[in-house]
Structures are given as structure tokens and as C-alpha cells.
Amino acid sequence: MDDLKAKYLGQIAEAADESALEAIRLAAVGKKGEVALKMRELGKMTPEERQVAGPALNALKDEINSALAAKKAALEDAALDARLRTEWLDVTLPSRPQRQGSLHPISQVQEEITAIFAELGFSVAEGPRIDTDWYNFDALNIPGHHPARAEMDTFYMHRAEGDDRPPHVLRTHTSPVQIRAMEKMGAPLRIICPGGVYRADYDQTHTPMFHQVEGLALDKDISMANLKWVLEEFVKSFFEVDDVELRFRASHFPFTEPSAEVDIRCSWQDGTLKIGEGDDWMEILGSGMVHPKVIAAGGIDPEVYQGFAFGIGIDRLAMLKYGIPDLRAFFDSDLRWLRHYGFRSLDVPALHGGLSR
């Protein structure tokens, strides 16, 4: 441990910029860094050895993190000094009122989700918001008689009489992006698909437009155990808690088999939600193993590859984490509401620097 300490403290001291500092952080205290690998060895030790090695490893990790934070601050100060030396300002000019925008909670939560899944090896995929009903329904094993395809639930685009082109819809989920990503990139594959979706519904917890993020992982040996681990890591990071308990309930979705809805243990005290403790359960997402027909629709052999998928409402996560009571306020364009719930526009979420600073 002394060798590791000397090695990384020396590298931190010599780091010339923030990109080099980030590389050092990943090598030292990242999920696959040397300190993390050392911590995994604790399980092979005797209880007496763990009592000595455990505190020492935690102290080493804290010291490296402190050195990283101090060096980052020093680099930022140096960059600011260099900028100030090169810039020129006419102090005789009249002052202007300060104008600082706010980042919408939806944008903030989407950035937080992206940062978490990026650490888990997922890339971001995007697709059109207006898509054919084949991508939106047929490729996802949703049959023609399914209620979701009815005009009372789905926004269909107008077609002139005699137009024989495939019907187009405002996408009802971001799952069509998964099909397009499979067609384009093949397997193995690990992506998330955030974006706006549309359904004909409107009340305190539903709006005609809302936001989803869906995840897809395909490989030759992926199982429900991998899905459970990914979701646990995501929930712990997003809600910034040390431990969570998830409950998987059997359900049915046309595009996954088996399918499960996921609940999280929580408590409500004086109107405050606490994640990871208490006797209540709250549903947060749907998930399951990708149906072989969906994999085949993406141009991949389901006899070779399998995988999991999940879907989460971004708006719902924002309401839960930041105590926003009414979904409709997200779309009211009320500057007073945005100043209260908004975030600093230049504060980029990161796992090592904090998600919701």
C-alpha cells in the first residue's frame, strides 16, 4: 500500500492537466483501479487480516481522492490565472445586469443518468421521434390487436387517402432506437436511449409528452443477474445512497420474456421520501430479458445472443429525487419554477465529482 500511495501521489503531483488527472483517478480509484482490485482481495483474507487491511485501504483511497481534489482545484486556479493574464477588460464600460440561465430538471437528470451508465460501459444512442409503426410496434413484438396501437393511446401522423406508405407515429417509447442500434451496430451491444416520447394521456402524473431512458445489453452470456446488478448500481448512484434493496415482480411486456417490474424499498416520513430504508415499496421501472423475436427484428441471431432491457421514466425520477409534486409544471415555461428547481448550467454531473451538486 505504501508503494501504491507513493506511486499515485507522485503522479498526481506531476499531472499537467485535468485529462491526465482523470486518467490517474481511473487507474487508482476507479471501479477497475488498483485500489478497487486490492479491496476485492479482502474476501480472501482471514478476519484478522481484514481488520488491518480494510481500514488501511479506505485510508489510502481517501488520501488519493483528497490529493486528486486538491490538484484539480490547483489546475483550475492556474488555468484561470493564465486566462486573466491574456484577457483585457475596459473597466470604464457601464455594468450590465447579471443574467444566468438555469438548467431544466429533465436535462439535469438526463445528464446524471448518462454519467452513471457511461461508468458502466453504456453508450448513448438516439433516433427519430417520428417513426414507422414497424419500428415502434411490430419489431418490438407488439401485435396489431394490442391496445397500445389504438388511436386513443397513440398519436398517428395524418396520411392522405390512397397513401400506401407505412403509417408513422409519434414514438410511444424509445425502444425503436434499440432496433435501429441493433441494425446499425450488431452485437455485442450496450446502449441507453434517452429522449422524449408521446402518449395520449394528461393528468397530474401524465402528460402527452414525457421523457424516457431505455437500456439494452446484448452478449452471449448475459442473464437476469447482470440486469439486477446494473439496476442496483444505477439506483445507488442516482439517489446517492450506499445501499438499496430492489424487488423484482413478474410482469408482462411484449418485448421481454421473462419480464419484471422493479420496486425499491423506501419510506415516507413527514412527506419526505427516503430511498433504501423503511417498510414501503415503490415501483420505479420495467425490465426483462429481450424477447428472441425482438433480437431477430434487429438483424441479430437470437440463438447466439441474448440480453436484457429496461425502461425508466426520466420525469418520474426527477420528481422523486428533487421533490417536484406535479409533472405538468415541467412544461409550463414558468421562470419562477425554473429558478427554484433549476440547476447551474455549467455544472456537469460526474460520479467522481458529484451528480447533484
N, C-alpha and C positions, 0 to 999 in steps of 0.2 A: 504493500500500500504506500510505503514511503517513496518507492520508485515511481508509482503512478502519480502521486502528489507532485513530486519534483518535475516529472515529465510534463504534466499538463499546466502547472502553474508557470513553468518556463515558456511553454508555447503561447499561453495567454498573454504573458508579458510582451512577447515578440510579435503578436498579431498586428498586422498593418491596417486592416480594415474590417468592417463588420462581416463580410462574407467569409473571410478567414476565421473570424471568431466563431461564426455559426458552424463551420466545419469542425472546429475543435470541440464545440459543445456536443455535436452529434457523436464524435468519436469517443468522448469522455463519458457524458451522462445521458446520451440519447437512449432510446429503447434497445438498441443493439450495441451500445457503447461498452467500453471496458469495465466501467463500474457496474453497469447493469449485469454483465456476464459474471462478475465476481459475486454479485448478490444472488444469482441463481445457484452458485456453488454452496450457499448456506444450507440448502436442504440435504446435502451430502455430509454435513458436519455433525459431530456429536453436540448435545445440548450445551455442554461446557464450552466447546469451541465457538458455537453461535453466540453465546453471551459476550464473548470477546470480539469476535469478528463483526457481528451485526452493528453495534454502536460505532465501531471504527469506520465501517463502510459508510454509514449515514453521515458521520462527521466529515469524511472525505468528500462525499457528494455535496454537502452543504458548503464546504470550503471552496470547491471548484465552482459551484454556482455563484457564490459571492464574488469570486475573482472575475468570473465572466461578466456579472452585472457591473462591477466597478470598471472593468476595461471598456465595456460598451459605453458607459457614461463618459469615460475619458475620450474615446474616439469621437463621440458626438460633440463634445466640447471643442475638440481640436478642429473638427470639420466646421463648426460654427465660427470659430476664431478665424480660420482661413477664409471663410466666406465674407466675414465682416471686413477683413483687410482688403478684399478685392472690390467690394461694393461701395458705391458713393451715394450719398443722400443729401439733398438740399434741404437743410433744416429750416430754411426761411419759407418753404411752401406751407400753405394753410393745412391744418389737420383735416382728416376725413373721418366720418363716424365709422366705428368698428363694425364690420359685417362678417359674421362667422356662421356658416351653414351647419346643419345637423344631419347626421346620417339616420335614415329611417330604421326602426327596429327590425323590419323584414330584411333590409340589406345587411344590418349588423349580424343577425342570426345566421343568414346565409353564409357570410364570411366566416363566422365561428364554426359552422358545420364543415365548410370546405377545409379549414385549417386542421380540424380534428381528423377527417378522413384522409387528408394528404399525408399525415403522420402514419396512417395505417396502410399507405400504399395505393390509395384510390386516386384516380384522375377524374377530372370534370368533363362530362360530355353534354352537349347541347343539341337541340333540334328545333324544328319549326313549331310554332304554336297553332298553326292551321295545318292539319294533316289529313290524309285519306282515312276513311273508316277501316281500311285494311290494316294500316299500322296501329290505329287506335283501338280496334276491336278484334278483327279476325286473326291477326298474327299473335294476339295475346290469348287465344283460345276462348274468346267471348263470343258465344253463338248468336245467331240472328234474332232468336227469341228472348235474349237476355234483357231484363228491364232497363239496364243502363243504356241500351241503344234506343230507347223510346225518346221521342221529341220532347216529352215533358221533363227529361233529365239532361239531355244533351243539346247543345247548340249546333244545328246543321247549317251549313252555308247554302245560300239560295242557288238553285240551278234552273236555268231556262228550260222550258218544255222541249223535250226531244234531245236534251244534252245527255249523251251516253257516257260521259266521263265518270270515274268513281266519285261517290259522294265525299265531300270534305266536311270536317267538323272542327270546332274549337276543341283542342285536345282536352280530355277529361282527366288525364293524369300524365305524368312524364314517362310512363312506360314505353311509348313509341320510340323514345330516344334509345332505350335499351335495344330494341330490334335493329334500329339504324346502326348503333355502335357494333353489334354483333356482325352485321353485314359488312361493315367497313373494316373492323379490326380483327375479327375472328376470336379464337380462344388460344391460350388463357386470357382472361379479361377481368379487370377490377375497376369499376367506374361508379360515380354518383351522378345523378341527373337532376339538378335543381332547376326550378323555373315556375312560371305562372301557369295555372290550369283553370278550366271553366266548367261550371255545372249550374243548372237552373235551380238555384236554391238561395234563400235570403232570409236570415233572422239574426239573433244576437251572436250566434256561433257559426253561421254560414253566410257566405257571400257568393255572388255569381262568379267572381274571380278570386282565387286564392293561390297559395304557393305550396309546392311540394318538393321534397327531395327523395329520390328513389336510388337505391343502391343495388348493384349487381356484381357478383363474383362468380366466375366460371373457371373450373380446372378439372383435373381428372380425379381428384380425391377429396373434394370439398363435402362437408357434412353439416348437419344442424348444429353440431358442436362448434364449428367455426362461426356460424351465424350468431350463436349465443355469446361467444367471446367478443365478437366485433361490436354487438349491440351493448354489452356491458361496458366495454371500454369507451364507447361513444357517450353513453349516458353519464358515466362518471366524469368524463372530461367536460361535457357540455354544462351539466349542472354544478360542476366544480365541487364534487363530494368525493370522499375517499372510498366509499363502498356503496353498492346498490344491490338490491335483490329484485330480479325480474321473474315474472311468472308467465309461462307460455300456455295459452289456451287453444285447444284445437278449434279450427275455424274452416271456412271455405272461401277460396278465391280461385277464379277460373285459371289464372296464370301460374299458380303454385300448387304443388302436391308433394308432401303434406303442407298444409297451411296453418299458421298460428297467429293469433293476436297476442300482443305483448303488453303486460301490465307491469307497473313499477310500484314497489312498496313506498308509501308516503303517509303523511299525517297532515291534518288541518288543525292548526291551533290559532284561535283568535283571527281567523280569516287568512292565516299565513300558511303557505304550502311549504312543507319540508320533505325533501326527497331522501330516500334511503332509510327512513325510520318510521315507526308508527304501525298501526294495525289496518290502515286502509290500502286499497289498491286502485290504481288509475291506469286506464288504457292509454297508450301513447303511440302505438304503431301496429301495422300489419306486416307479416313476413312469411317466409316459407322457402321450400326448395323449388327451383324453377321447373315448371312442367315441361316434359320432353317435347311436347308439340311447340312450345314457345321457342325452345332451343333450336328445333328444326326450322322454324319460320325465320330465324336469324341466320340460316345457312350453316349451322354447326351440327355435327353428328352427335345426337343425344346418347348414343351407345358408347361414346368415348368420353364426353364431357358432361359434367353436372355442376350445379351451383346453387347459390341462394340469392334471394332478392328481398328487399324490404322497402316500405314506403312510409314517410313521416311527413306530417303537416308542419311546414315552417311557421305559419301563422300561429298555430296552436303552441308550438314550442316557445315562441316569443311571448305569448300571453302567460304561459306557466312560469317562465323564468323571470320575467320582468313585471309581473303583477298587473297586466293590462286586462281590464274587465270586459271590454266589448270589441269584438272583431271588426265591426263596421267602422270604428274610429280610424282603422288603418287606411281607409280610403276617403276620409272626409276632407283632406287637404287643410287641416286646421293647424296653423303655425304655432298656436299656443300649446296644442297637444304635442306637436313635434319637438318644441323646445323642452317640454317636460320629459318626454320619453326618448328623445333623440340621443345620438352618440357623436363624439368628436370625429369629424370626417377623416382625419389623418391618422387615427389610432387603429392600426391594423391588428386584428386578433392573431395571436400565436400561442401555442401551447407553452413555450418556454417563457413568454413574456406576459401571459395572462390573456384570457378571452374577453372579459367584460370589464376592462379597467376603466 
